[in-house]
Amino acid sequence: MTLIKDVTIPLGRPVFIPKDGNITMENLEIESSGDYLVIERDDHFIIKNDECCRSIQVKISTRD
């Protein structure tokens, strides 16, 4: 497992993850302290805080 990002996402804010190499939706692994939304675009993923009233801690990694 390769760690891509370990970040706190404020309420209603997104984090952008570029699609480098072989990163796909299937091998993306996300650990979170709350609700989140993942949106896939052509060249990046968007991970958005979907909690109603707090920031969340998110660890984004890839499966080997």
N, C-alpha and C positions, 0 to 999 in steps of 0.2 A: 504494500500500500504506500502510495506517494502522497504526502501532504501538499496540497496546492495553496490553501489559505486557511488561516485561523483568525476570525474577525468577529467583532461585535457589530451587528446591523441595527441602527436606530429605527424607531417606529416608522413604517411606511417607506423605508429607503431600500434601494437595490444595491447589489454587488455584481459586478460584471466579471465573468470568467472566460478568457479567450479560449477558443478551441485550438489548442496547440497539439500537434502530433496526432495521437489516436484517441483523444478524449471524446467519448460519446455519452449519451444519456444513460446507457446501460452500465457503463463502468464508472460512473460518477457516484461517489458515496458521500452522503451528507449527514452529519450528526448535528443536532440542534437542540437548544433549550426551549424552543417554542415552535409555533406554526410558521411555515414558510411556503413560498410558491416558486416553482422552477419553470422558467420559460426558455425554450430553445430557439435560437436564431441561427442564421447561416454560419456566422463566424464567431459566435459567443453564446454563453448561457447567462441568464439573468436570474439571480436568486434574490427574492424580495421578502422582507419581513411582513408576515401576514397576521401578526398579533394585533389585538385591538388597542393595547395601552402600555406596551413595554418593549425595550430593546431585547434582542436575542443574541446568544453566543452561537456561532456556527463554525464547524470544522469541515472543510471540503477536501476530499482526497479522491484518488482513483484506485480502483481495484487492479491488481496485477494480473 
